[in-house]
Amino acid sequence: MQAQMQRPTGAFVGASWAALLVGAVVYLTGLWNAGMLLNEKGYYFTLLMYGLFSAVSLQKSVRDRLEGIPVTGIYYGLCWVSLVLVLLLLTVGLWNAALAPSEKGFYAMSFLLSLFGAVAVQKNIRDLAPFKDEAAAADAREAG
C-alpha cells in the first residue's frame, strides 16, 4: 500500500516561513546591534549561513533517500558532519564569548529557530511541488 501525498496546510507553510524569517532576522539584528568586533560578527554570520545550508542539504538528502532518489554516501555523510560541526562551532563560540548568559541563549535559540524554519520551508516546497505540477497540467489542458 502506497501512502498518499497530502498537501501541507497554509497554516503550516506560513508558520514555517515565519520561523525561518523571525529566527534569521532576530539573529541578524542581534549581530548588527552587538558590541562585538567585526570578525566575531562575521564568525556568527558565517555560522548562520553554513547552518542553514547544511540543515537544508541534510533534509533534502534524507528525503531523497526515503523516496529512492540516489544520494551518494559521501554527500549524505558530509551533510551530517556539516550539521554537527556547525552546532559544535556555535556551542564553542558562545561558550567562550564575552556575552551575558541571556545573550548566549538569545543567539542559540534564534539560530535553532532559523534551522528549524529552513528545514520546514524546504519540506513544504518539496511537498507542494507535485500539486503545482498538477495545477499547471490542468491549466494546460483547459487552455488547449
N, C-alpha and C positions, 0 to 999 in steps of 0.2 A: 504494500500500500504506500503510495507516494503522498507526502504531505502537501497540502495546497498552500500556495503562497498567499499571504494576507497582506493587504496594503497597510502601511503604517498610518496611524491616525494623525490628523492635523495637529492635535494637541501634543503628541509625542515628537513630531517633526519640529514644531515650534519650540518645545521645551529643549530639544537637542541643540538647536541653533542658539537659543538663549543661553544655555550652559556654556557653549563654546565662546560666544561673544562676551558674556559677562565675565567669565573666567579670564579670558585673554585681555580684555580691556582693563579690568581691575588690576591684574598682574602688571601690565604695561604702565598703567597710571601710577601704581606704587613705585615702579622703577624710575619713572620720569621725575617723581617728587622726592625720591630717596636722596639722602645726603652721601651717597657712595661716590667713589671715584668712577670715572668713565669706564675704565677697564672692568670694574666689578659689574657695572650695569650691563656692559657687553657680554660678560660671562653669563649672567642670568637671562639676558635676552636670547643668547645662543642656545641655552638650555631649553627655553620655551620652544623655539623653532625646531630644535632637534627632537624634543619630546613629542611635539605634535606630529612630526613626520614619522617617527618610529612607532607611535601608537596607531596611526592610520595604516602604516605599512603592515604592522603585525595583524591588525584586524582584517585587512584585505587578504593576507596570506592564509590566515586561519580559515576564513570564509571560502577562499578558493579551494583549499584542500577539502573542506567539507562538501563542496559542490563537484569534486572530481576534476577541478582545473589544476593542471600540473604546476607545482611550485617546487623549485629545487631545494634540497635540504640545506644548502649553504645560505640561500636567501632567507629561508624560514628561520634558521639558527641566528643569522645576523639580526633579524627583526627582534627576536627575543633578547639577544645580547644588547642591542641598542636601547631597548626599553629599560632593561635592568640597569644598564650603565647610566642612562640619563637620570634615573631615580637615585642612584647611588651618588652621582655628581651633585645633584641638588641637595641631597642629605648632607654630604660632606661640606658643601659650600655654606649651607645655612648653619650647620653645627659650628663652623669656625668663624662665621660672620659676626661682626661687632654690631649686632642688632638686638633690640629688645625681644624677649620671647614671643610677645604678641605679634611683632613684625615677622618673625620667622614663621609663625603659624599662618599669618596672612599670605605670605608667599607660597607656602606649601599647599594651603587649601585652594588658592586661586589657580595654582599650577595643575593640581589634580582635577579641579573642575574643568579646566581647559582640555586636558587629555580626555576626560570622560566625554565632554561635548564633541570633540573631534571624532572619537570612535563612534558615537551615536549618530552624528551627521553623516559619516561615511556609510554606516549601516543603512540609514534611511535613503541615501542617494542610490545605493545598490538595490535596496528593496523596491524603490519606486521606478527604477529603470524599465522593468517589464511592463508596467502599467502605462508608462509614457509611450513605449513601442506599440502597445495595443491601441492606444488612442490615436497615434499617428497613422497606423494602418487603417483604422476605421475612418479617419478623416480622408485618407487617400481613396478608399472605396466609395465614399459618398461623393467626392469630387469627380471621380472617374466614371 
